[in-house]
Amino acid sequence: QISLLVGFISVNNSQWTDYSAFSYFQIVTMCDLIMILFFYIIHIFRIYRQLTCVSWPLAEFLHYLIGTILLLIASIVAASKSYNLTGLVAGATFGFLATILCVLSIWSSYKVSCITQSTSK
């Protein structure tokens, strides 16, 4: 997601007032971005067909759920510690936008995996 990358870059290029809050935001955004890219690669190359021991819809759902919760917490912390610095406010805003997009991803993965499977039986 581009919003995670933009939020990371905005916070990275700003002057920090609270090191721990913004480093937490950076860690969460980069980990979420890496995991999203990991799942995209899994789907693009159809690796999930060879690895049948893992429930990929459940793994993707748990990833988005945990990542969304951590991203929401990081965005709230970043917004509360931004002190009206534009780069930090922009980073927190893009963090909230990424949180909304992750919630939509959770809904769409649930809709595709659970509802589609229940109607195909």
Backbone as a printed PyTorch tensor [residue, N CA C, xyz], in Angstrom:
tensor([[[  0.8410,  -1.1780,   0.0000],
         [  0.0000,   0.0000,   0.0000],
         [  0.8780,   1.2290,   0.0000]],

        [[  0.5320,   2.1110,  -0.8660],
         [  1.2970,   3.3390,  -1.0270],
         [  1.1550,   4.2330,   0.2030]],

        [[  0.0050,   4.1960,   0.8600],
         [ -0.2080,   5.0610,   2.0240],
         [  0.7440,   4.7060,   3.1670]],

        [[  1.0890,   3.4310,   3.3150],
         [  2.0730,   3.0550,   4.3340],
         [  3.4420,   3.6290,   4.0110]],

        [[  3.8200,   3.5510,   2.7480],
         [  5.1160,   4.0670,   2.3310],
         [  5.1880,   5.5840,   2.4720]],

        [[  4.1180,   6.2840,   2.1040],
         [  4.0930,   7.7400,   2.2270],
         [  4.1250,   8.1510,   3.6990]],

        [[  3.3880,   7.4390,   4.5500],
         [  3.4260,   7.7260,   5.9830],
         [  4.8040,   7.5080,   6.5700]],

        [[  5.4740,   6.4440,   6.1680],
         [  6.8230,   6.1700,   6.6440],
         [  7.7880,   7.2690,   6.2090]],

        [[  7.7250,   7.6570,   4.9440],
         [  8.6290,   8.6910,   4.4300],
         [  8.3570,  10.0380,   5.1010]],

        [[  7.0920,  10.3620,   5.3430],
         [  6.7440,  11.6280,   5.9960],
         [  7.3200,  11.6980,   7.4000]],

        [[  7.1920,  10.6240,   8.1420],
         [  7.7130,  10.6200,   9.5110],
         [  9.2370,  10.5680,   9.4990]],

        [[  9.8030,   9.8370,   8.5580],
         [ 11.2600,   9.7070,   8.5000],
         [ 11.9380,  11.0360,   8.1710]],

        [[ 11.3150,  11.8840,   7.3670],
         [ 11.9210,  13.1470,   6.9500],
         [ 11.5030,  14.3330,   7.8070]],

        [[ 10.9340,  14.0920,   8.9800],
         [ 10.5090,  15.1690,   9.8720],
         [ 11.4490,  15.2580,  11.0670]],

        [[ 11.3070,  16.3580,  11.7750],
         [ 12.0390,  16.4940,  13.0300],
         [ 11.2080,  15.8560,  14.1300]],

        [[ 11.8060,  14.9190,  14.8210],
         [ 11.0850,  14.1900,  15.8550],
         [ 11.1870,  14.9100,  17.1790]],

        [[ 10.1150,  14.8360,  17.9370],
         [ 10.1370,  15.3510,  19.2980],
         [ 10.1060,  14.2080,  20.3050]],

        [[  9.6080,  13.0620,  19.8950],
         [  9.5390,  11.8880,  20.7650],
         [ 10.0450,  10.6860,  19.9710]],

        [[ 11.2530,  10.2820,  20.2550],
         [ 11.9090,   9.2490,  19.4570],
         [ 11.1590,   7.9240,  19.4940]],

        [[ 10.7160,   7.4960,  20.6710],
         [ 10.1000,   6.1730,  20.7840],
         [  8.7650,   6.0920,  20.0370]],

        [[  7.9750,   7.1460,  20.0720],
         [  6.6670,   7.1190,  19.3990],
         [  6.8230,   7.0020,  17.8930]],

        [[  7.7260,   7.7550,  17.3230],
         [  7.8480,   7.7620,  15.8670],
         [  8.6760,   6.5960,  15.3520]],

        [[  9.5950,   6.0950,  16.1500],
         [ 10.2950,   4.8790,  15.7200],
         [  9.3340,   3.6890,  15.7530]],

        [[  8.4060,   3.6570,  16.7130],
         [  7.3740,   2.6200,  16.7390],
         [  6.4980,   2.7130,  15.4890]],

        [[  6.1200,   3.9260,  15.1060],
         [  5.3220,   4.1280,  13.9050],
         [  6.0640,   3.6240,  12.6720]],

        [[  7.3560,   3.9290,  12.5870],
         [  8.1500,   3.4790,  11.4420],
         [  8.2710,   1.9620,  11.3990]],

        [[  8.4800,   1.3430,  12.5360],
         [  8.6100,  -0.1180,  12.5810],
         [  7.3040,  -0.7800,  12.1550]],

        [[  6.1830,  -0.2910,  12.6610],
         [  4.8840,  -0.8820,  12.3210],
         [  4.5800,  -0.7060,  10.8380]],

        [[  4.8280,   0.4790,  10.2920],
         [  4.5240,   0.6920,   8.8790],
         [  5.4150,  -0.1660,   7.9830]],

        [[  6.6850,  -0.2880,   8.3020],
         [  7.5690,  -1.1000,   7.4600],
         [  7.2430,  -2.5870,   7.5850]],

        [[  6.9380,  -3.0560,   8.7790],
         [  6.5650,  -4.4710,   8.9440],
         [  5.2710,  -4.7860,   8.2010]],

        [[  4.2930,  -3.8900,   8.2850],
         [  3.0420,  -4.0940,   7.5420],
         [  3.2950,  -4.1030,   6.0410]],

        [[  4.1090,  -3.1790,   5.5740],
         [  4.4070,  -3.1130,   4.1480],
         [  5.1260,  -4.3750,   3.6680]],

        [[  6.0730,  -4.8530,   4.4260],
         [  6.7950,  -6.0730,   4.0580],
         [  5.8680,  -7.2750,   4.0450]],

        [[  4.9890,  -7.3850,   5.0260],
         [  4.0650,  -8.5210,   5.0610],
         [  3.0390,  -8.4510,   3.9360]],

        [[  2.5740,  -7.2640,   3.5910],
         [  1.6430,  -7.1280,   2.4780],
         [  2.3280,  -7.5480,   1.1770]],

        [[  3.5720,  -7.1180,   0.9840],
         [  4.3200,  -7.5300,  -0.2020],
         [  4.5500,  -9.0390,  -0.2130]],

        [[  4.7840,  -9.6210,   0.9550],
         [  4.9530, -11.0700,   1.0680],
         [  3.6980, -11.7980,   0.5970]],

        [[  2.5310, -11.3600,   1.0460],
         [  1.2880, -12.0070,   0.6320],
         [  0.9840, -11.7620,  -0.8490]],

        [[  1.3580, -10.5920,  -1.3770],
         [  1.1990, -10.3650,  -2.8130],
         [  2.0540, -11.3310,  -3.6250]],

        [[  3.2800, -11.5390,  -3.1990],
         [  4.1650, -12.4680,  -3.9060],
         [  3.6150, -13.8870,  -3.8230]],

        [[  3.0850, -14.2610,  -2.6550],
         [  2.4700, -15.5820,  -2.5020],
         [  1.3360, -15.7660,  -3.5090]],

        [[  0.5220, -14.7250,  -3.6780],
         [ -0.6170, -14.8220,  -4.5960],
         [ -0.1950, -14.7160,  -6.0620]],

        [[  0.7580, -13.8690,  -6.3580],
         [  1.1760, -13.6920,  -7.7490],
         [  1.7860, -14.9740,  -8.3100]],

        [[  2.6720, -15.5870,  -7.5320],
         [  3.3400, -16.7980,  -8.0070],
         [  2.5970, -18.0810,  -7.6240]],

        [[  1.4380, -17.9280,  -7.0000],
         [  0.5860, -19.0570,  -6.6040],
         [  1.3390, -20.0900,  -5.7600]],

        [[  2.1330, -19.5930,  -4.8400],
         [  2.9040, -20.4580,  -3.9460],
         [  1.9860, -21.2000,  -2.9850]],

        [[  0.8260, -20.6230,  -2.7070],
         [ -0.1130, -21.2500,  -1.7750],
         [ -0.5870, -22.6130,  -2.2600]],

        [[ -0.4800, -22.8830,  -3.5480],
         [ -0.8780, -24.2000,  -4.0610],
         [  0.0970, -25.2920,  -3.6590]],

        [[  1.3840, -24.9660,  -3.5340],
         [  2.3730, -25.9560,  -3.1240],
         [  2.4220, -26.1360,  -1.6030]],

        [[  2.1250, -25.0790,  -0.8680],
         [  2.1780, -25.1360,   0.6000],
         [  0.7750, -25.3360,   1.1570]],

        [[  0.3160, -26.5620,   1.1190],
         [ -1.0520, -26.8470,   1.5540],
         [ -1.1610, -27.0160,   3.0630]],

        [[ -0.0340, -27.0510,   3.7680],
         [ -0.0930, -27.2270,   5.2200],
         [ -0.5060, -25.9490,   5.9440]],

        [[ -0.5190, -24.8210,   5.2250],
         [ -0.8800, -23.5270,   5.8070],
         [ -2.2440, -23.1040,   5.2650]],

        [[ -3.1160, -22.6740,   6.1520],
         [ -4.3930, -22.1120,   5.7260],
         [ -4.1480, -20.6510,   5.3400]],

        [[ -3.9760, -20.3970,   4.0460],
         [ -3.6140, -19.0610,   3.5890],
         [ -4.7000, -18.0260,   3.8230]],

        [[ -5.9710, -18.3390,   3.6460],
         [ -6.9820, -17.3190,   3.9800],
         [ -6.9500, -16.9290,   5.4680]],

        [[ -6.7280, -17.9170,   6.3380],
         [ -6.6420, -17.6070,   7.7650],
         [ -5.3750, -16.8110,   8.0770]],

        [[ -4.2630, -17.1770,   7.4590],
         [ -3.0120, -16.4520,   7.6810],
         [ -3.1190, -15.0080,   7.2110]],

        [[ -3.7440, -14.8100,   6.0610],
         [ -3.9200, -13.4600,   5.5420],
         [ -4.8690, -12.6520,   6.4230]],

        [[ -5.9360, -13.2830,   6.8780],
         [ -6.8860, -12.6090,   7.7590],
         [ -6.2160, -12.1940,   9.0690]],

        [[ -5.4490, -13.0930,   9.6750],
         [ -4.7680, -12.7650,  10.9380],
         [ -3.7100, -11.6860,  10.7380]],

        [[ -3.0100, -11.7500,   9.6160],
         [ -2.0200, -10.7060,   9.3340],
         [ -2.6750,  -9.3350,   9.2510]],

        [[ -3.7630,  -9.2510,   8.4800],
         [ -4.4380,  -7.9590,   8.3460],
         [ -5.0460,  -7.5080,   9.6670]],

        [[ -5.5770,  -8.4270,  10.4410],
         [ -6.1850,  -8.0570,  11.7220],
         [ -5.1440,  -7.5080,  12.6940]],

        [[ -4.0650,  -8.2470,  12.8790],
         [ -3.0210,  -7.8080,  13.8090],
         [ -2.3380,  -6.5420,  13.2950]],

        [[ -2.0430,  -6.5090,  11.9930],
         [ -1.4050,  -5.3300,  11.4190],
         [ -2.2670,  -4.0900,  11.5180]],

        [[ -3.5650,  -4.2490,  11.3440],
         [ -4.4760,  -3.1090,  11.4300],
         [ -4.5530,  -2.5700,  12.8480]],

        [[ -4.6090,  -3.4600,  13.8120],
         [ -4.6560,  -3.0180,  15.2110],
         [ -3.3730,  -2.2820,  15.5920]],

        [[ -2.2200,  -2.8510,  15.2140],
         [ -0.9420,  -2.1950,  15.5190],
         [ -0.8040,  -0.8620,  14.7880]],

        [[ -1.2750,  -0.8000,  13.5420],
         [ -1.2080,   0.4320,  12.7750],
         [ -2.1200,   1.5030,  13.3580]],

        [[ -3.2890,   1.1030,  13.8310],
         [ -4.1810,   2.0660,  14.4770],
         [ -3.5480,   2.6330,  15.7430]],

        [[ -2.9520,   1.7760,  16.5500],
         [ -2.2780,   2.2400,  17.7690],
         [ -1.1270,   3.1750,  17.4240]],

        [[ -0.3180,   2.7940,  16.4260],
         [  0.8190,   3.6250,  16.0250],
         [  0.3630,   4.9710,  15.4790]],

        [[ -0.7310,   4.9910,  14.7310],
         [ -1.2360,   6.2520,  14.1790],
         [ -1.7790,   7.1590,  15.2770]],

        [[ -2.4510,   6.5780,  16.2610],
         [ -2.9570,   7.3760,  17.3890],
         [ -1.8000,   7.9750,  18.1800]],

        [[ -0.7820,   7.1690,  18.4370],
         [  0.3840,   7.6660,  19.1700],
         [  1.0930,   8.7500,  18.3730]],

        [[  1.2740,   8.5270,  17.0670],
         [  1.9390,   9.5270,  16.2270],
         [  1.1350,  10.8170,  16.1570]],

        [[ -0.1740,  10.7080,  16.0730],
         [ -1.0150,  11.9130,  16.0170],
         [ -0.9710,  12.6750,  17.3330]],

        [[ -0.9170,  11.9610,  18.4470],
         [ -0.9000,  12.6510,  19.7420],
         [  0.4530,  13.2840,  20.0490]],

        [[  1.5170,  12.7820,  19.4350],
         [  2.8580,  13.3190,  19.7000],
         [  3.3740,  14.2220,  18.5840]],

        [[  2.5420,  14.5770,  17.6080],
         [  3.0350,  15.3030,  16.4390],
         [  3.3210,  16.7840,  16.7110]],

        [[  2.6550,  17.3990,  17.6500],
         [  2.8740,  18.8000,  18.0350],
         [  2.8110,  19.7450,  16.8350]],

        [[  1.8830,  19.5200,  15.9270],
         [  1.6150,  20.3670,  14.7590],
         [  2.7890,  20.4770,  13.7900]],

        [[  3.7060,  19.5230,  13.8020],
         [  4.7560,  19.4700,  12.7870],
         [  4.1670,  18.7940,  11.5540]],

        [[  4.2560,  19.4470,  10.4080],
         [  3.5170,  19.0120,   9.2290],
         [  3.8800,  17.6070,   8.7670]],

        [[  5.1450,  17.2500,   8.8040],
         [  5.5390,  15.9110,   8.3680],
         [  4.9800,  14.8300,   9.2710]],

        [[  4.9440,  15.0980,  10.5590],
         [  4.4240,  14.1210,  11.5070],
         [  2.9080,  14.0180,  11.4160]],

        [[  2.2440,  15.1360,  11.1940],
         [  0.7920,  15.1160,  11.0120],
         [  0.4440,  14.3610,   9.7350]],

        [[  1.2200,  14.5990,   8.6810],
         [  0.9890,  13.8850,   7.4180],
         [  1.2150,  12.3900,   7.5910]],

        [[  2.2570,  12.0150,   8.3230],
         [  2.5130,  10.6010,   8.5790],
         [  1.3840,   9.9440,   9.3390]],

        [[  0.8710,  10.6220,  10.3700],
         [ -0.2460,  10.0800,  11.1390],
         [ -1.5080,   9.9980,  10.2820]],

        [[ -1.7330,  10.9920,   9.4280],
         [ -2.8970,  10.9740,   8.5460],
         [ -2.8330,   9.8000,   7.5760]],

        [[ -1.6720,   9.5940,   6.9730],
         [ -1.5300,   8.4480,   6.0700],
         [ -1.5830,   7.1320,   6.8340]],

        [[ -1.1910,   7.1400,   8.1010],
         [ -1.3530,   5.9440,   8.9310],
         [ -2.8210,   5.6140,   9.1490]],

        [[ -3.6330,   6.6370,   9.4080],
         [ -5.0740,   6.4060,   9.5590],
         [ -5.7080,   5.9510,   8.2400]],

        [[ -5.2580,   6.5330,   7.1340],
         [ -5.7490,   6.1180,   5.8280],
         [ -5.3900,   4.6570,   5.5540]],

        [[ -4.1690,   4.2690,   5.8900],
         [ -3.7540,   2.8730,   5.7140],
         [ -4.5560,   1.9440,   6.6220]],

        [[ -4.9190,   2.4200,   7.8070],
         [ -5.7450,   1.6220,   8.7070],
         [ -7.1140,   1.3560,   8.0770]],

        [[ -7.7040,   2.3790,   7.5020],
         [ -9.0010,   2.2080,   6.8360],
         [ -8.8760,   1.2370,   5.6650]],

        [[ -7.8110,   1.3660,   4.8980],
         [ -7.6050,   0.4620,   3.7690],
         [ -7.3640,  -0.9740,   4.2300]],

        [[ -6.6900,  -1.1440,   5.3530],
         [ -6.4930,  -2.4950,   5.8980],
         [ -7.8090,  -3.1010,   6.3740]],

        [[ -8.6880,  -2.2810,   6.9460],
         [-10.0130,  -2.7800,   7.3470],
         [-10.7850,  -3.2320,   6.1100]],

        [[-10.6900,  -2.4810,   5.0320],
         [-11.3400,  -2.8880,   3.7850],
         [-10.7270,  -4.1820,   3.2470]],

        [[ -9.4240,  -4.3570,   3.4170],
         [ -8.7710,  -5.5940,   2.9860],
         [ -9.2240,  -6.7750,   3.8310]],

        [[ -9.4070,  -6.5460,   5.1260],
         [ -9.9190,  -7.6100,   5.9990],
         [-11.3090,  -8.0260,   5.5190]],

        [[-12.1590,  -7.0380,   5.2460],
         [-13.5190,  -7.3480,   4.8060],
         [-13.5130,  -8.0850,   3.4750]],

        [[-12.6890,  -7.6320,   2.5420],
         [-12.6820,  -8.2900,   1.2350],
         [-12.0940,  -9.6940,   1.3070]],

        [[-11.0660,  -9.9130,   2.1280],
         [-10.5220, -11.2690,   2.2420],
         [-11.5170, -12.1860,   2.9440]],

        [[-12.2560, -11.6650,   3.9210],
         [-13.2990, -12.4610,   4.5670],
         [-14.3990, -12.7890,   3.5730]],

        [[-14.7940, -11.7870,   2.8000],
         [-15.8730, -11.9770,   1.8440],
         [-15.4890, -12.9900,   0.7760]],

        [[-14.2690, -12.9160,   0.2860],
         [-13.8220, -13.8310,  -0.7600],
         [-13.6600, -15.2440,  -0.2230]],

        [[-12.9990, -15.3770,   0.9330],
         [-12.6810, -16.7250,   1.4180],
         [-13.8570, -17.4080,   2.0930]],

        [[-14.5730, -16.7360,   2.9520],
         [-15.6220, -17.3830,   3.7250],
         [-16.9570, -17.4380,   3.0030]],

        [[-17.3970, -16.3300,   2.4440],
         [-18.7060, -16.2980,   1.8100],
         [-18.6850, -17.0870,   0.5030]],

        [[-17.6040, -16.9900,  -0.2470],
         [-17.5050, -17.7330,  -1.5040],
         [-17.4680, -19.2350,  -1.2420]],

        [[-16.7480, -19.6530,  -0.2050],
         [-16.6730, -21.0760,   0.1120],
         [-18.0130, -21.6020,   0.6010]],

        [[-18.7530, -20.8020,   1.3530],
         [-20.0270, -21.2880,   1.8770],
         [-21.0900, -21.3920,   0.7750]],

        [[-21.0080, -20.5650,  -0.2440],
         [-21.9870, -20.6490,  -1.3200],
         [-21.6180, -21.7080,  -2.3550]],

        [[-20.3650, -22.1500,  -2.3810],
         [-19.9690, -23.1590,  -3.3630],
         [-20.2680, -24.5730,  -2.9030]],

        [[-20.6670, -24.7730,  -1.6640],
         [-20.9480, -26.1260,  -1.1500],
         [-22.2750, -26.6270,  -1.5620]]])
